Amino acid sequence: MSVFVEFDESGRPLVTATFSNQKLTPELFNNYLKGVEQLWEKDERYLLILDMRNIRVPKYRYIRQQANWLKQHEAEILTYCRGITCVVNRPLIRYLVRLVFMLQASPVHYVVYSNMQEAVQNAKISLGLNQAQEVEL
């Protein structure tokens, strides 16, 4: 099966979800949502970095589905997610991220950066990680 997103938990509490340029299908999108839900199974808080630099422009139905999913899972997101950092290097994708959060407000703080280095650096600051706790992404 094609991979739409890969989750890397090796740097927990920083978790990175890296999206491919795979054409999105309902099955692939549902697998992504299930992947986020599986992060909750460890019963540990995390900060999620969404690396969207390679993602294709999704159809509106996936934007709407993401917004609905956020609403349905607000309690879990508030319990486990310390924040969301999006890495977006294209204006249209940046707009679509904002659109998701216009349709349904994010239950946690989110920020958008254009490069991964800045995103990781600020995520570490947000988590209070120091040099001894360096996380490599």
C-alpha positions, 0 to 999 in steps of 0.5 A, a space after each residue: 500500500 502507498 504511504 501518505 504519512 509516516 509518524 516518527 516517535 523516536 524524538 518523543 515528546 516531539 513527534 513528526 508526521 511527514 506527509 508524502 506527495 502521494 495522491 490522497 484517497 479516503 483510505 489513506 486519509 483515514 489511516 493518517 487519522 488512525 495514526 494520530 489516534 495511535 499516538 494517544 495509546 502511549 498515554 504520554 503528552 507530545 508536540 506534533 510536527 506536521 511536515 507538509 512540505 511535500 503534500 499534494 493539495 487535498 480535496 475539500 472533503 478532506 479539509 472538512 473531514 479533518 475539521 470534523 475529526 478535530 471536533 469529535 476528538 477534542 477531549 483526546 487532543 487536549 489530553 495528549 497533544 501539547 501543540 501542533 507545529 505545521 511546516 508548510 512551504 507553499 501559500 496554498 497549503 498554508 491557506 488550507 491549514 488555516 481553513 481547517 482551523 477556521 472550520 473548527 478551532 484547534 483545541 491546542 495552540 498551533 503555529 506554522 513555519 516555512 522550514 523544518 529547522 525553525 519549526 524544530 527549534 521553536 518546538 524544543 523551546 516550547 517543550 522546554 528541552 535543553 541541549 542535554 535533551 537534544 532531539 534529532 529530527 
